[in-house]
């Protein structure tokens, strides 16, 4: 029963570490990570963050979703609109 409840429970937002793993960078390359749930989909989150680009920081955005025990990217990270 507990496993069934866990499967139905909406996912928590990905952490900075989770997002870094999904993107394929060291967590030290990210800062100011903020992920918000996508309306009507409890497994997807829009994450806005800054990523180191040389000596500068670039504002970025990506959509991540839970795939089993890990987070995966739904789209290619890019600059927010």
N, C-alpha and C positions, 0 to 999 in steps of 0.2 A: 504494500500500500504506500509506503514512504517513497519508493522509487516512482510510482505513478504520480504522486503529488509533486515530486521534484521535477518530473518531466513536464508537468502542466504549469509550473510556476514561471512567471516571466523572468527572463535573464536579468541579472544585474549588469550595469554598464561595464564595458571593458575598462580595465585599469590602464595606466600609461605603459606598464610592462606588457600587458596583453596586446595593446595596439602596436607597440614597437615590434613584437614578435610577428604579428600579422603583416606589418609593412616590410619587415626584414632589416631593421636597423637596431642599433644599440639604444637602450632607453635614454641614455645621456644625450641623444640627438633630438629628443622631443622635450617640449615644456608646455605648460599651460594647457594640458589635455582636458577637454570638456566634452563628454558624450551625452547626447540626449536621445531618448527613445523615439523611434519613428512611429507616428500615430498609426494605430490599427495593426501594428506588427510588433509583438512583445519580444522578438528575437533580434531586431535590427536597430542599430544606433548610428546616428550621424555624429561623427567625432570631429571637433575643430581643435586645432593645436598649432604650435609653432615647431618647425623642424629646422635644425641647423643646416645652413647652406654656406659652407666656407666660414667666414668670420661673422656672417649675418644670420638672422632668423627669418624664415619665411612663413607666413600664415598659410595653413593647409587645411583640407577637409577630406574626410573619407567616410564611407559607410561600411560598418562592420556588422557581422552577424555571427551568432553562436552556431558552430557546426560540431555537434557532439561535445567534446571536452575542450575544444579550442575555438578561437576567434578567427574568422576569415574575412577578407575584404570583398565587398560586393561590387565595388568599382575601383578604378585606379585613383589613388590620392591625387588631389589637385588643389589649385588655389580656389578659395571660395568665391562665389559670384558677388 
